Amino acid sequence: MSRPSLFDLENHSDFVQRHIGPTPRQQTAMARAIGYDSLDALIDDTVPGAIRRQEPMQLAGAQTEQQVIARLRKLAERNIINRSFIGTGYHDTITPPVIQRNVLENPGWYTAYTPYQPEISQGRLEALLTFQQMILDLTGMDLANASMLDEGTAAAEAMTLLQRVNKKNRSTTFLVAADCHPQTIAVVKTRAEALDIEVIVGDPATMLDNTEAFGLLLQYPGTYGHLEDISPLVEKCHAANTLVAVAADIMALLLVKSPGSLGADVVLGNTQRFGVPMGFGGPHAAYFATRDAYKRSTPGRIIGVSIDRRGNQALRMAMQTREQHIRREKATSNICTAQALLAIMAAFYAMYHGPKGLRRIATRIQRLTGILARGLEDAGFVADNTTFFDTLCYTVGDQQQAIVRRALDSGLNLRIIGDDRLGIALDETTDARDIAALWAAFTNDSTLPAVAHIDEKVRENIGIPDHLLRPLDYLQHPLFNDYHSETEMLRYMRYLEDKDIALNRSMIPLGSCTMKLNATTEMLPVTWPEFAGLHPFAPAEQTAGYQAMLADLEHMLIECTGYDAISLQPNAGSQGEYAGLLAIRRYHESRGDTQRDVCLIPASAHGTNPASAALAGMRVVIVECDALGNIDMADLRAKAERHTEDLSCIMVTYPSTHGV
């Protein structure tokens, strides 16, 4: 035997070998079971030579798990974690350790496949049903789904739902309140353009007087903190046959009246601040709730209660005929599994704290906001908004940059609005020291009164109009009232986990787009504060580690895919499809070929493909396939020739859902 080199002894490929799982002997045995002498022989017979790579990819060499962790640690150290008061839909939060350890970091929860097989998914289905109940209670609506990708896409889905269900108003105009979060407005505009919907942003009351519209989107509270009773505006909308969607802060809904009680037709938002780290913008579970009359038009997964063949209560995904894997281009949405893991975390957060604990957290946030406002008012700074939950906005003129610099010197990030305004949003982690530091940043004076002294001047629930205050009328189910100790919570989560099959128990014989193993080494850094605690709108100089990591990832994906550039913006495979189709649409528009709107899609394609094409404003033409999933080339050729003048693209799932 030859003497191994030191490099060989370091075993740089150890991580890859452990990650894949089957040993060379097992791989050979599996290959022989289907008639091949080796894995290479199987590949030679099943992967056409014309599409085989002839040269290895130009990627960095393999690293050990220890080297990967060390590399990620260096990247993490380049991120600067300031106290974030930027808000805009993203807030720091405290993840209960019992949830972090036993859900977020537990492969029994994060490796389970989408619950198409309810008999091995009862635990997750129960957790998602709890999420739905939490959303129903807080929004005051009739029906909630099991999560959405993010608040922006949830708002876009609300727009398309309102257009589908509004039979009394066939306008193609959608109104958006100017005080919605800016990223939400941007996503809604992008979605609307491909569907020939006109989006008008402005003051809702003024727009309603001058414009006929099928729907309106409001933010509750507004992005700049203002909190108002929306019921008169909703009544005005309904009188004009305009339906209303409300993007609501889930923490605020613990103290203020639910949008459902104020007449909203759809309520949506983000559950991130229920124990899910900001993570530089995601992933987080958005929520979507509506009226029972609109259930057949609702996007996303809905968990329902059923019975099994023995008559026992069982849970399953309900009303699946709305979804892309069945209705394809006629589906209500291209959304699939969305953010189930994060939705489960948010539901467990609500269970762990219970209604009284959640209300205490929200009340403390709101009290500190009132103390902050009173202290700044005493120092000569009067907030632009007289009503608020957790956000204040100030017009500070030419003092803006000086205040921002002092805040940064103290490790505080403020929201910069235009060239003369600043926003401050508090959260669950805010304490008295933060309030004092914010006062000092604004006044350049560290000798201000103690927070406790200012607190004596602040009445309870200051900033919330009395008629908007909400009683403790939510989360009355025993699930939200029986599991407040760590031991009880731990046992309940284990009880649910034991009902499921995930990769920590066995192989899962399902596939499609989401079948992969997130190895432990890959999951560990997710909860490091340097990655988890960063606000997506933090100053660029504070995000150098993330920027370097994303640049490395872009380079690797470009090399793997053979493209010139890549976007990491899409929040799911379905959204990646949609983004690609929009790029193709824009390409044709740039050439003046606006008539090219036909997308050829094989019958064997993943269901999101035709659903995404429809959302991109394209007409879907199906290409036939044989029983094995092979594309009928004669049919493809015939349909391409038939649509010579209006063909936009061909969309292929590669490999197809048949594995071809």
C-alpha positions in Angstrom: 0.0 0.0 0.0 1.3 3.4 -1.0 2.0 5.9 1.7 -1.0 8.4 1.9 -0.3 12.0 1.6 -1.0 14.4 4.4 -3.7 15.9 2.2 -5.3 12.5 1.9 -5.2 12.0 5.7 -6.9 15.3 6.2 -9.9 13.8 4.3 -11.3 16.9 2.8 -14.2 15.0 1.2 -15.4 13.5 4.4 -18.3 15.9 4.7 -19.5 15.0 1.1 -19.3 11.3 1.8 -21.2 11.6 5.1 -23.8 13.9 3.5 -24.7 11.5 0.7 -25.2 8.6 3.0 -24.9 5.3 1.1 -21.5 3.7 1.1 -19.8 2.6 -2.1 -20.8 -1.0 -1.3 -24.4 0.1 -0.8 -24.4 2.1 -4.0 -23.1 -1.0 -5.9 -25.8 -3.2 -4.3 -28.5 -0.8 -5.3 -27.2 -0.6 -8.8 -27.1 -4.4 -9.2 -30.6 -4.7 -7.9 -31.8 -2.8 -11.0 -29.4 -4.6 -13.4 -26.2 -2.5 -13.4 -22.7 -3.4 -12.2 -22.0 0.1 -10.8 -23.4 3.6 -10.4 -21.3 4.8 -13.3 -22.9 2.1 -15.6 -26.4 3.3 -14.5 -25.5 6.9 -15.3 -24.0 6.0 -18.6 -27.3 4.2 -19.6 -29.7 6.8 -18.3 -28.1 10.2 -18.8 -27.6 11.0 -22.5 -24.0 11.8 -23.5 -25.0 15.0 -25.2 -25.9 16.6 -21.9 -23.1 15.2 -19.8 -20.5 17.6 -18.6 -17.2 17.0 -20.3 -15.1 19.2 -17.9 -15.3 19.5 -14.1 -16.9 22.6 -12.8 -14.6 25.4 -11.7 -15.5 25.3 -8.0 -13.3 25.5 -4.9 -12.2 22.1 -3.5 -14.1 20.2 -0.8 -13.7 21.3 2.8 -14.1 19.5 6.1 -17.0 20.4 8.3 -14.6 22.1 10.7 -13.2 24.2 7.8 -16.8 25.1 6.7 -17.7 26.3 10.2 -14.5 28.3 10.5 -15.1 30.0 7.2 -18.7 30.8 8.1 -17.5 32.1 11.5 -15.2 34.5 9.7 -18.0 35.7 7.5 -20.3 36.1 10.5 -17.7 38.3 12.2 -17.8 40.7 9.3 -21.5 41.5 10.1 -22.2 44.2 12.6 -25.2 43.6 14.8 -26.6 47.0 16.0 -29.8 47.4 17.9 -32.4 47.7 15.1 -35.2 50.3 15.3 -35.8 50.3 11.5 -39.1 48.4 11.6 -40.8 48.3 8.2 -42.2 44.9 8.9 -39.1 43.4 10.4 -38.4 43.4 14.2 -36.0 41.8 16.6 -37.6 39.0 18.7 -36.7 36.5 21.3 -36.9 32.9 20.1 -37.8 30.8 23.2 -34.8 28.3 23.6 -37.2 25.4 23.9 -38.5 26.2 20.4 -35.1 26.9 18.9 -33.5 23.7 20.2 -36.4 21.4 19.6 -38.0 22.7 16.4 -35.7 25.0 14.4 -32.6 22.9 15.2 -34.4 19.5 15.1 -34.2 17.4 11.9 -37.5 15.8 13.0 -39.1 19.1 12.1 -36.9 20.6 9.4 -36.4 17.5 7.1 -40.0 16.4 6.9 -41.5 16.5 3.4 -44.6 18.5 2.4 -47.7 16.7 3.9 -49.1 15.1 0.7 -49.3 11.9 2.8 -51.3 12.8 5.9 -50.8 9.4 7.5 -47.2 10.3 8.1 -47.7 14.0 8.7 -50.3 14.3 11.5 -47.9 16.1 13.9 -47.0 18.9 11.4 -50.6 19.1 10.3 -51.7 19.7 13.9 -49.1 22.4 14.4 -50.2 24.1 11.2 -53.8 23.8 12.2 -52.8 25.6 15.4 -51.1 28.3 13.3 -54.4 28.7 11.4 -56.4 29.0 14.6 -54.0 31.6 15.9 -54.4 33.7 12.8 -58.2 33.4 12.8 -58.3 34.6 16.4 -56.0 37.6 15.9 -57.4 38.7 12.6 -61.1 38.1 13.3 -61.6 36.3 10.0 -63.4 33.1 9.0 -60.6 31.2 7.3 -56.8 31.2 7.3 -54.2 29.3 5.3 -51.2 27.5 6.6 -48.7 30.3 5.7 -47.4 32.4 2.8 -43.9 33.1 1.6 -43.7 36.7 2.9 -45.9 39.8 3.4 -45.2 41.2 0.0 -46.3 38.2 -2.0 -49.3 37.8 0.4 -50.4 41.3 -0.5 -50.0 40.5 -4.2 -52.1 37.3 -3.7 -54.7 39.4 -1.8 -54.9 41.7 -4.9 -55.5 38.8 -7.3 -58.1 37.2 -4.9 -60.1 40.4 -4.6 -60.2 40.8 -8.4 -61.4 37.1 -8.8 -64.1 37.4 -6.2 -65.4 40.9 -6.8 -68.3 40.2 -9.2 -69.9 43.6 -8.7 -66.9 45.6 -9.8 -65.0 44.5 -12.9 -62.5 47.4 -12.8 -58.9 46.6 -13.4 -57.6 49.2 -10.9 -56.2 48.4 -7.5 -55.6 51.1 -4.9 -52.7 51.0 -2.4 -52.4 53.3 0.6 -49.2 55.3 0.5 -48.4 54.3 4.1 -48.0 50.6 3.2 -44.5 49.2 3.6 -42.4 50.2 0.6 -41.3 46.6 -0.2 -45.0 45.5 -0.2 -45.9 48.3 -2.7 -43.1 47.2 -5.0 -44.1 43.5 -5.0 -47.8 44.4 -5.7 -46.8 46.7 -8.6 -44.6 43.9 -10.1 -47.4 41.3 -9.8 -50.0 43.7 -11.2 -48.1 44.7 -14.3 -48.1 41.2 -15.8 -51.8 40.9 -15.2 -52.8 44.3 -16.7 -53.9 45.6 -13.3 -53.3 49.4 -12.8 -52.0 50.1 -9.3 -52.5 53.6 -7.9 -50.7 54.6 -4.7 -51.9 57.5 -2.6 -54.4 58.6 0.1 -57.2 56.0 0.1 -60.1 58.4 0.9 -59.0 60.8 -1.9 -58.5 58.0 -4.4 -61.9 56.5 -3.7 -63.5 59.8 -4.5 -61.9 59.9 -7.9 -61.3 56.3 -9.0 -63.3 53.2 -9.5 -61.4 50.2 -8.2 -62.0 46.6 -7.4 -59.8 46.6 -4.3 -57.8 48.6 -1.8 -54.8 47.6 0.3 -54.3 49.2 3.7 -51.5 48.9 6.4 -52.6 48.6 10.0 -50.8 50.4 11.7 -49.2 52.3 8.8 -45.5 52.0 8.0 -44.8 55.4 9.7 -46.7 54.3 12.8 -50.0 56.0 12.5 -52.9 53.9 13.9 -56.5 54.7 12.9 -59.9 53.2 12.9 -60.3 51.9 9.3 -64.0 51.0 9.6 -65.4 54.2 8.1 -63.0 53.8 5.1 -64.0 50.2 4.7 -67.7 51.1 4.7 -67.0 53.7 2.1 -65.2 51.1 0.0 -68.0 48.6 0.3 -70.5 51.2 -0.7 -68.5 51.6 -3.9 -68.2 47.8 -4.4 -64.5 48.0 -3.6 -63.1 45.2 -1.5 -60.5 45.8 1.2 -57.3 43.9 2.1 -55.4 44.9 5.3 -51.8 44.2 6.0 -51.7 44.0 9.8 -48.9 43.8 12.3 -49.6 40.6 14.3 -48.1 42.0 17.5 -50.3 45.0 17.3 -53.4 42.8 16.9 -52.9 41.7 20.5 -53.9 45.2 21.7 -56.0 46.8 18.9 -59.3 45.7 17.3 -59.0 43.0 14.6 -59.3 44.0 11.0 -62.1 41.5 10.6 -64.2 43.3 13.2 -63.6 46.5 11.3 -64.9 45.0 8.0 -61.8 43.8 6.1 -62.3 41.2 3.4 -58.7 39.9 3.5 -56.1 40.2 6.3 -52.4 39.4 5.7 -49.1 40.0 7.3 -45.9 38.6 8.7 -45.6 36.3 11.8 -41.8 36.9 12.0 -42.0 38.8 15.3 -43.5 35.7 16.9 -40.1 34.2 17.7 -38.6 33.9 14.3 -35.2 35.7 13.8 -35.0 38.5 11.2 -32.3 36.7 9.3 -31.5 39.6 7.0 -35.0 39.3 5.6 -36.1 35.8 5.9 -37.4 33.2 5.7 -40.5 34.1 7.6 -44.0 32.8 7.6 -46.6 35.3 6.3 -50.2 34.8 7.0 -53.4 35.1 4.9 -56.9 35.2 6.2 -60.2 35.9 4.5 -64.0 35.3 4.6 -65.5 31.9 4.2 -67.3 33.0 1.0 -63.8 33.3 -0.6 -62.4 30.0 0.5 -62.3 28.5 -3.0 -60.2 31.4 -4.2 -57.8 31.4 -1.3 -54.1 30.8 -2.2 -51.8 28.4 -0.3 -52.3 25.3 1.8 -55.3 25.0 4.1 -55.3 22.3 6.8 -58.7 20.8 7.6 -60.2 18.3 10.1 -61.4 15.0 8.6 -61.9 11.4 9.6 -59.9 8.4 8.6 -61.4 5.1 7.4 -61.8 3.9 11.0 -63.8 6.9 11.9 -61.1 8.6 13.9 -60.4 12.3 13.7 -57.6 13.0 11.3 -56.0 16.1 9.6 -55.3 16.6 6.0 -54.7 19.3 3.4 -58.2 20.6 2.5 -59.6 21.9 -0.8 -56.6 20.8 -2.8 -58.5 21.3 -6.1 -57.6 25.0 -5.7 -53.9 24.2 -5.9 -51.2 24.1 -8.6 -50.5 20.4 -8.4 -54.2 19.7 -9.5 -55.5 22.8 -11.3 -52.1 23.8 -12.8 -52.6 27.0 -14.9 -56.1 27.5 -13.4 -54.9 27.4 -9.8 -55.5 30.3 -7.5 -51.8 30.7 -7.0 -48.4 29.1 -7.7 -47.6 28.9 -3.9 -46.9 25.5 -2.6 -45.6 24.5 0.8 -44.7 28.2 1.7 -43.0 28.5 5.1 -44.3 25.6 7.2 -41.4 25.4 9.6 -41.5 29.1 10.4 -45.3 29.0 10.7 -44.9 26.1 13.2 -42.4 28.2 15.2 -44.8 31.1 15.3 -47.7 28.9 16.5 -45.5 27.4 19.2 -44.4 30.9 20.3 -48.1 31.8 20.8 -48.7 28.5 22.7 -45.7 29.0 24.9 -46.6 32.5 26.0 -50.4 32.1 25.9 -52.8 35.0 25.4 -51.9 36.7 28.6 -48.1 36.4 28.0 -48.5 37.7 24.5 -50.6 40.6 25.6 -48.0 41.4 28.3 -45.3 41.5 25.6 -47.3 43.8 23.3 -48.3 46.0 26.2 -44.7 46.4 27.3 -43.6 47.3 23.7 -46.5 49.9 23.5 -45.7 51.3 26.9 -42.0 51.8 26.0 -43.1 53.5 22.8 -45.2 55.9 24.9 -42.3 56.6 27.2 -40.0 57.2 24.3 -42.5 59.7 22.7 -43.0 61.6 26.0 -39.2 61.9 26.7 -38.5 63.2 23.2 -41.5 65.5 23.4 -40.1 67.0 26.7 -36.9 67.5 24.8 -38.6 69.4 22.0 -39.2 66.6 19.4 -42.9 66.1 18.7 -43.8 62.9 16.7 -45.6 63.2 13.4 -48.0 60.6 14.5 -50.1 61.1 17.6 -51.5 57.5 17.5 -49.2 54.5 17.5 -48.5 51.0 18.6 -44.7 50.6 18.4 -43.5 53.1 15.7 -42.8 56.8 15.8 -41.9 59.1 13.0 -40.2 62.5 13.4 -39.5 65.4 11.1 -36.1 66.6 12.2 -35.0 68.7 9.2 -31.3 69.3 8.8 -30.6 67.4 12.1 -31.2 64.1 10.4 -27.6 63.1 9.7 -26.3 64.3 13.0 -28.9 62.2 14.9 -28.2 59.2 12.7 -24.4 59.5 13.3 -24.9 59.7 17.1 -27.3 56.7 17.0 -24.7 54.7 15.0 -22.0 55.6 17.4 -24.2 54.1 20.1 -24.9 51.0 18.1 -28.5 52.0 17.1 -30.0 51.7 13.6 -32.8 54.2 12.8 -35.0 54.3 9.8 -34.0 57.1 7.4 -37.1 58.5 5.6 -36.3 61.0 2.8 -33.8 63.7 3.8 -35.5 65.2 6.8 -37.4 62.4 8.7 -36.5 59.5 11.0 -38.5 56.5 12.1 -38.1 54.5 15.3 -39.8 51.1 15.8 -39.6 49.2 19.1 -39.8 45.5 19.6 -39.9 42.7 22.2 -36.1 43.1 22.9 -36.2 46.8 23.6 -35.4 47.8 27.2 -35.0 51.0 29.3 -31.3 51.3 28.3 -32.4 51.5 24.6 -34.9 54.3 25.4 -32.2 56.3 27.1 -29.8 55.8 24.2 -32.4 56.9 21.7 -33.1 60.0 23.8 -29.4 60.8 23.9 -29.0 60.2 20.1 -31.8 62.8 19.4 -30.8 65.4 22.0 -27.0 64.9 22.2 -27.6 65.0 26.0 -26.9 62.0 28.3 -28.4 63.7 31.4 -32.1 63.1 30.6 -34.5 61.9 33.3 -34.7 58.2 34.1 -37.0 56.1 32.2 -38.9 55.2 35.3 -39.5 58.9 36.0 -41.0 59.5 32.5 -43.1 56.3 32.9 -45.0 57.9 35.7 -46.2 60.6 33.2 -47.4 58.1 30.6 -51.0 56.7 30.9 -51.7 53.1 30.0 -52.2 52.4 26.3 -51.3 56.0 25.3 -51.2 56.2 21.5 -54.1 53.8 21.0 -57.6 55.4 20.6 -59.9 54.1 23.3 -62.4 52.8 20.8 -59.7 50.7 19.1 -58.6 48.9 22.2 -59.2 45.2 22.1 -60.3 43.0 25.0 -58.5 39.7 25.7 -60.9 37.8 23.4 -58.4 35.6 21.5 -56.5 32.3 21.8 -59.0 30.7 24.2 -58.4 27.2 22.9 -56.7 24.9 25.5 -53.7 24.5 23.2 -52.8 28.2 23.9 -53.4 27.9 27.7 -51.9 24.5 28.8 -48.3 24.5 27.7 -46.5 27.4 29.4 -43.7 25.5 31.2 -40.7 24.3 29.3 -41.3 20.7 30.2 -44.9 20.8 29.0 -43.9 22.5 25.8 -41.1 20.1 25.2 -43.3 17.0 25.7 -46.0 18.4 23.4 -43.6 19.1 20.6 -42.1 15.6 21.0 -45.6 14.2 20.9 -46.3 15.8 17.6 -42.8 15.0 16.2 -43.5 11.3 17.0 -46.5 11.3 14.7 -44.4 12.2 11.6 -41.8 10.6 9.5 -38.9 12.7 8.6 -35.3 12.0 7.4 -34.2 11.4 11.0 -36.3 8.2 11.0 -36.2 6.9 7.4 -35.9 7.6 3.8 -39.0 9.4 2.4 -40.1 8.0 -1.0 -41.3 11.3 -2.4 -39.5 13.9 -4.4 -40.3 16.8 -6.6 -38.8 20.2 -5.8 -38.2 20.1 -2.0 -36.5 16.8 -1.3 -33.2 17.5 0.2 -31.2 17.1 3.4 -30.0 20.1 5.3 -27.0 18.7 7.1 -26.3 19.7 10.7 -23.2 21.7 9.8 -25.3 23.7 7.4 -28.0 24.4 9.9 -25.8 25.4 12.9 -25.0 28.9 11.6 -28.6 29.7 10.9 -29.1 30.7 14.6 -25.9 32.5 15.1 -26.7 36.1 16.1 -24.5 37.5 13.4 -26.7 35.9 10.8 -30.0 35.7 12.6 -30.1 39.2 14.1 -29.5 41.3 11.0 -32.3 43.6 9.7 -32.7 43.4 5.9 -32.5 47.2 5.6 -29.4 47.5 7.8 -26.7 49.9 6.4 -24.5 48.1 3.8 -21.4 48.6 5.9 -22.9 46.4 8.6 -23.6 43.5 6.2 -20.2 42.7 4.7 -20.3 39.1 5.8 -23.6 38.5 4.2 -22.6 40.3 1.0 -19.4 38.2 0.7 -21.3 34.9 1.3 -24.0 35.8 -1.2 -21.4 36.7 -3.8 -19.7 33.3 -3.3 -23.1 31.6 -3.7 -23.8 33.5 -6.8 -20.5 32.5 -8.3 -21.1 28.8 -7.5 -24.6 28.8 -8.9 -23.5 30.6 -12.1 -20.8 27.9 -12.6 -23.4 25.1 -11.9 -26.1 26.5 -14.2 -23.9 28.0 -17.0 -25.4 31.4 -16.9 -23.8 34.8 -16.8 -25.7 36.2 -13.8 -28.1 35.1 -11.2 -30.7 36.5 -8.8 -31.1 35.3 -5.2 -34.2 37.4 -4.7 -36.9 34.7 -5.3 -38.2 33.3 -2.0 -39.1 29.9 -3.4 -38.8 27.8 -6.6 -42.2 28.9 -7.7 -41.1 32.5 -7.4 -37.9 31.7 -9.3 -40.0 30.4 -12.1 -42.1 33.5 -12.0 -39.1 35.8 -12.0 -37.6 34.0 -15.0 -40.9 34.3 -16.9 -41.0 38.0 -16.2 -37.5 38.3 -17.5 -38.6 36.6 -20.7 -41.6 38.8 -21.0 -39.5 41.9 -20.6 -37.1 40.7 -23.2 -39.8 40.4 -25.8 -41.2 43.8 -24.8 -37.7 45.3 -25.3 -37.8 44.0 -28.9 -41.3 45.2 -29.6 -42.7 41.7 -29.6 -45.5 42.4 -27.1 -47.7 39.8 -28.8 -45.5 36.9 -27.7 -47.4 35.5 -24.8 -47.7 31.8 -25.4 -45.8 29.4 -23.1 -45.4 25.8 -24.1 -45.3 23.5 -21.1 -45.1 19.7 -21.2 -47.9 17.8 -19.4 -45.3 16.2 -17.2 -44.1 19.5 -15.8 -44.4 20.4 -12.1 -47.7 22.1 -11.4 -46.1 25.4 -10.4 -44.9 25.8 -14.0 -48.2 26.5 -15.6 -49.5 28.3 -12.5 -46.4 30.7 -12.7 -46.9 31.2 -16.4 -50.5 32.3 -15.9 -49.4 34.7 -13.2 -46.8 36.1 -15.6 -49.7 37.0 -18.0 -49.0 34.2 -20.4 -51.3 31.8 -22.2 -50.4 28.2 -21.4 -50.3 25.6 -24.2 -49.8 22.0 -23.0 -47.4 19.7 -24.9 -48.3 16.0 -24.8 -46.1 13.4 -23.1 -46.1 9.6 -23.1 -46.7 7.4 -20.1 -43.1 7.6 -19.0 -43.0 11.4 -19.1 -41.1 11.8 -22.4 -42.1 14.9 -24.4 -43.9 14.1 -27.6 -41.5 15.9 -30.0 -44.0 15.8 -32.9 -46.6 17.6 -30.7 -44.0 20.1 -29.5 -42.9 20.9 -33.1 -46.5 21.2 -34.3 -47.5 23.6 -31.5 -44.4 25.7 -31.8 -45.1 26.1 -35.6 -48.8 26.9 -34.9 -47.7 29.7 -32.5 -44.8 31.0 -34.6 -46.0 34.6 -34.3 -47.0 34.6 -30.6 -44.7 32.0 -29.0 -42.9 33.5 -26.0 -41.1 30.5 -24.4 -40.9 26.8 -23.7 -40.9 25.9 -20.0 -39.5 22.5 -18.9 -39.2 20.9 -15.5 -35.7 19.4 -15.7 -35.7 16.6 -14.8 -39.5 16.2 -15.1 -41.8 15.0 -12.3 -41.4 11.6 -14.0 -37.7 11.8 -13.4 -36.9 12.2 -17.1 
